[in-house]
Amino acid sequence: MLDITASPFKKSKLDYYLKTQTLFSTNFKGREIEIANSGSAFILLVDGLVRTKRIPRSDCARISLSTTIQTGYEWHESLEAIIDLSTSNLKLEVKANNKKII
């Protein structure tokens, strides 16, 4: 899991429109993947489009953001971001087809 307080935050074009903070971004098999935080909501974006958004409940320790992405001709992968909210520092794990990206 990635301790996101240890990594520097960068701003994307989306930051200026939605007042978000990028927690993680990468290019995965030609697709731009971004995990962002906007206030209390966590957002999973693929190629700049919001694919899923979750607002955790107050008693929530972990949330999962997931979607399917097309990475080739008739080839799809399941993408999942797990955010651990149980500590003061958020921890993030990103998987594609159950294999860790980070």
PyMOL commands that set and color helices and strands:
alter all, ss='L'
color gray80, all
select helices_A, chain A and resi 13-18
alter helices_A, ss='H'
color red, helices_A
select strands_A, chain A and resi 2-3+21-28+31-38+41-46+49-54+62-72+75-84+91-96+99-100
alter strands_A, ss='S'
color yellow, strands_A
deselect
rebuild
show_as cartoon
